[in-house]
Amino acid sequence: MRVFNFAAGPATLPLEVLEQVAAELTDWRGSGMSVMEVSHRGKAFVALAQEAEADLRELLAVPAHYKVLFLQGGATGQFAAIPLNLAGPDSTVDYVNTGAWSKKAIGEAKRYAKVNVAADEAASNYSTVPAQGSLKLTPGAAYVHYTPNETIGGVEFPYVPATGDVPLVADFSSTILSRPVDVAKFGLIYAGAQKNIGPAGLVIVIVREDLIGHARAGTPLVWDYGAMAKDGSMLNTPPTFGWYFAGLVFKWLRRNGGLAAMADRNRAKAQRLYAAIDASGYYRNPVTKEARSWMNVPFTIPNPDLEKTFLAEAGKAGLVNLEGHRSVGGFRASIYNAMPIEGIDALIAFMKDFQSRHA
Ligand SMILES: *Cc1c(COP(=O)(O)O)cnc(C)c1O
């Protein structure tokens, strides 16, 4: 029996896609082999890879002068690859700090370039995003990095920062494909797959062509955007299963109305859950209203001693992986594209019932 899985990542995947994968697992497209057992350089896999890229480009309306790379090493690998490709050791790079993932990106960038923290939301305990006007940007910085959605804090930018001629770099790991974005506003977008795309092991990088080909000496070849772009992300063996799975998810998104339809669904899901939390007088979400994430909804109860009971009872009701991140406690419902509205309704019904019995 399937449960409603609110995990932050690896996260729930579309059931339709899982069933298709299961159906063709041992005999992919009449080959007598699984997709995991064929050469990445064979005709069939190369066609699959190109189709996946074309579908992603269509979904996000990626302009022609951007490359799409299918890489490994996760978003964390990109924390290093970005300064290595886009900045020199003496360059200044601007980072906006809105929480846990921003901090990790900053920590890694410091090893490779001079980091200026352009804004830091510590004063609100990372429950806000900075206003455009409060960003202390460095003229001539190599790039500006920010985290559009903080997966742990549940804080999401309601706007895209304007950075003039300085390329904007964004960690879209937990919000990619949740709604349309104007890719042309970015120099580089990256996202680990395991939140909103597919299984772990794949990271997607969408990068403007003029930013490619400047990797500094010493950059590992597998993270050199120029080398990878030249070889169609197949300089070495790519994560073939993840690429295949991602391609099926892109088709699922296209069948279901693309990103405009996803935005409508995701907005409705998030609004319904936040409204229930706010109206309860019991559950509490700490994030300022304008910056509430559509994808990750943290919440607390007045008596933390009841948290274990909440999780155990939720599990019995088929609602799993609701514990908050180990660094913050409480609860967190991650409600990515693949979480149906029925999952939200089941969670809200459970929360009401729990409150009536324990408040
Ligand atoms: C999950 C996550 C990461 C880390 O991804 P890995 O693939 O584990 O390296 C980085 N940034 C954000 C915003 C995330 O949600």
The ligand as a MOL file (V3000), in Angstrom:
LIG
                    3D

  0  0  0     0  0            999 V3000
M  V30 BEGIN CTAB
M  V30 COUNTS 15 15 0 0 0
M  V30 BEGIN ATOM
M  V30 1 C 18.8170 18.9460 -0.7700 0
M  V30 2 C 19.4410 20.2780 -1.0640 0
M  V30 3 C 20.8240 20.4130 -1.3100 0
M  V30 4 C 21.7950 19.2500 -1.2200 0
M  V30 5 O 21.6540 18.3890 -2.2630 0
M  V30 6 P 22.6510 17.1270 -2.4010 0
M  V30 7 O 22.1620 16.5280 -3.6720 0
M  V30 8 O 22.4490 16.2710 -1.2010 0
M  V30 9 O 24.0210 17.6440 -2.5020 0
M  V30 10 C 21.3100 21.6660 -1.6030 0
M  V30 11 N 20.4960 22.7390 -1.6710 0
M  V30 12 C 19.1640 22.6530 -1.4410 0
M  V30 13 C 18.3170 23.8680 -1.5260 0
M  V30 14 C 18.6020 21.4110 -1.1350 0
M  V30 15 O 17.2870 21.3250 -0.8970 0
M  V30 END ATOM
M  V30 BEGIN BOND
M  V30 1 1 1 2
M  V30 2 1 2 3
M  V30 3 2 2 14
M  V30 4 1 3 4
M  V30 5 2 3 10
M  V30 6 1 4 5
M  V30 7 1 5 6
M  V30 8 2 6 7
M  V30 9 1 6 8
M  V30 10 1 6 9
M  V30 11 1 10 11
M  V30 12 2 11 12
M  V30 13 1 12 13
M  V30 14 1 12 14
M  V30 15 1 14 15
M  V30 END BOND
M  V30 END CTAB
M  END
